[in-house]
Amino acid sequence: MKIVNIVPGFGGTFYCGNCQRDGAFVKELRHRGHQAIILPMYLPLTMNNLTDSLDQTDDTRDAPVFYGAVSIYLKQQFPVMRKMPHWLENIFNSRPILKFAASKAGSTRAQGMEALTESMMLGAEGFQREELDELVRFLKDHEKPDIVHVSNALLLGLAQQIREEVKVPVIFSLQDEDVWIDAMDLQWQQRMWELMALKARNVDAFVSVSAWFAKKMQEKLDIPAEKLHVIPIGVNPEGYRFNEPSFSPPTIGYLSRICEDNGFDILVDAFLILKESGRFPGLRLHATGGYTGDDRAFIHHQEQKIRERKFKDDFRIFEHYKPGELTSFFKTLSVMSVPVLKGEAFGLYQIEALASGIPLVQPALGAFPEIISDTGGGITYYPNNAEALANAIAGILTDPLRVKTMAREGRRVVEEKYNAGVLTEKMVGLYRQVIGNFAGN
């Protein structure tokens, strides 16, 4: 089977669960004999950690970039640029320019990008019609896939033209699109959800990473039940070394983009509460996952709080996040917590921690209770504040046997249910079903 995966690139060097999901999935498809191809949008694959999930010699690194970030931004912001000559557009879309743009990308803000998001969602009616035509021609004349899988529903504007002109079914993944849209002003939010619901009619199937998020997006986009499927994210357990949680000294871990939205300040405040209680001598807090330029002032404030309480020697941020170094990071931990303010659709870092033998302490928000319940690899708490988190962490740090039991159970369930190989086969089964339905219409 030939599958084309369309994924949005990004310029950050922080933890990106979506990127690692896409790279690992394509690798598993290839391992099972399928011809799986990644087509990047906006930025080259070499500038995001998606490629860390693929082989170092992977030819995907040289894939053409569609909807070059620089040119589509200029066209959106400056009407005169919509008639730029092809030679100039080729310069803006060249790898050196896109690589430079990626290196300067210091934010993932939705503010200021509302009009461009809408234009992309409009598809052939938006300002990126030429880019859409180029992508469709490439799929039709060069790749000729059996199915196209788009990794994010913010790209729903692609669906109709691909389906009608390439004459193949189109599947969309669902994961955290609400985070981008809900950061917009209220009038934009309503407009975008209505537009997404309209464009969703052109899609053959949706795949949500959790039952919680499937229900939310079904309501938002009015997705028929027969078109909505739940296939969570998995990892290859063999790529994670299992170690029993370390208590010498007890250490709390954090793995995600280090920012306010992911609740890093809640974890810092919980750590300070536990340190000042004196109940856990030598307690440490280790964090990794990278950050953007927008996060630096926030992180500096957290560091300042810790210094003022004279606990700086027990706190460490592992700079220059690299997925390949997670084994040594997990080896130092007793438990892990990423107290995302509003929860999220999945959180791949949870499965990575469980595969490594590290139990979770997560807020009872979003899909977190679903994953904790399914794996038995941790506990949840509520409300999502520092006091509740500190109490939850204290409750399991005082019971090392319970922590070790959760660690073993979490690893077992990852091997059985969140195994990338098992989940890839489920996705392939869905592909075959969708292709059959498409051919029969």
Residue, then its C-alpha position, 0 to 999 in steps of 0.5 A: m500500500k502506498i500512503v502519503n502523510i502530509v505533516p506541518g513542519f515547525g521551527g522549534t527545537f522543543y518537545c513535539g509529540n505530534c512530530q514524533r508521532d508522525g515520524a514513528f508511524v511512518k517508520e513502522l509502516r515502512h517496517r511492515g512493507h508499505q510505501a510510506i512517504i512524508l510530505p512536509m508543509y511550511l518548513p523542511l523536515t530537517m528543522n524539526n524533531l520529526t526526523d529523529s524518529l526516522d532513520q538518519t539516512d532517510d530520503t524524506r529529509d530531501a522531500p519537497v516543501f509545500y506551502g513554503a512558510v515565508s512565501i505564504y506569510l508574505k502573500q497573506q500579509f501583503p496583497v502586492m506579494r500575491k503577484m510575485p514572479h515565480w523566480l522570487e517565490n522560488i527564492f523564498n521557498s529555497r531551503p536556505i531561506l526556509k532553514f533560516a526562517a525555521s531557526k528564527a521561529g521563536s513562537t507557536r502563537a495563534q495570535g496574529m495568524e488568524a487570517l492565515t489559518e482561515s485562508m488555509m482552511l478555505g482551500a481553493e477559495g483562499f489565497q494559497r490556491e497556487e500552492l494547493d494546485e502544486l500539491v495536488r499535481f505532485l500527488k496526482d502525477h508523481e506519487k499516485p498514492d492509495i490514500v492520503h493521511v493528513s496529520n492535523a485538522l487545521l489543514l482541512g482545506l486540502a481535503q476536497q481538492i485532493r479527494e476530487e482531483v487525485k481521486v483517493p480517500v483522505i484521512f485526518s488525524l485529530q490532536d489538540e487543534d482546539v489549543w490553536i483555535d481557542a487561543m484566538d479571539l472569540q469571533w475568530q473561534q466561532r468562525m474557525w469552528e464553523l469553517m472546519a465543520l463545513k470542510a470536514r464533510n470532504v473527509d473520509a475518516f477521522v482518527s482521534v488519539s483518545a476517546w475524550f478528544a474524539k467526543k469533543m471534536q465530534e461535537k465541534l465538527d459534527i462528525p458522523a459516528e461511522k467516520l470517527h475512529v480512536i487509535p491512540i499514539g504508541v511507541n516502540p517499547e524496545g526503544y525505551r530502557f525499563n528501569e525501576p524508579s530511582f529514589s536516591p534521591p527522590t526526583i520529580g521529572y517534567l518532559s514537554r515544552i517548558c511553558e506556562d500553558n503546560g503548567f510548569d509553574i504549577l509543578v515548580d510551586a508544588f516542588l517548593i511546597l514539598k521542599e519546605s515541608g522537609r518530608f523528602p530530604g534531597l528531593r529534586l526537580h528535573a525538566t527537559g523538553g526545550y522552549t521558545g523565545d516567548d518562554r524565556a521570561f517565564i522560565h527565568h521567573q521560575e528559576q528566580k523563585i527557586r533561587e530565592r528559596k535557596f533550592k537551586d542545587d536541587f533543580r535542573i533544566f536539561e538544555h538543548y532538548k534531544p529525543g535521543e537523550l531521554t534514556s539518561f533523563f528517565k533513569t534519574l526520575s521517581v515520578m513524572s508530572v506535566p500539569v497542562l493547564k487545561g489537559e490535552a488530547f493525549g500527551l505522548y510523553q506519558i507513554e514514553a515515561l511509562a515505557s521507561g518505568i516512570p509513573l505519572v501524576q497528572p491533573a484529572l483533565g483532558a485525556f489524562p484520566e483515560i490514559i492513567s486508568d487504561t495503563g494503571g501507571g499513575i494517579t490523577y489529582y484535582p484541582n490543577n493547582a500546586e497544593a493538590l499536585a504536591n499532595a498527590i506527589a507526596g502520597i506516592l513518594t511515601d510508598p515506594l512499593r506502590v510506585k514500583t508496582m505502577a512502573r511495572e504495570g505501566r510498562r506492561v500495558v505499553e507493550e500490549k496496548y500502546n505498542a506502535g506495531v500493534l497500533t500501526e496494524k490497526m491504522v492499516g486496517l482502517y486504511r483498507q476499510v476506507i479505500g474499499n468504501f471509496a472504491g465502492n462509491 
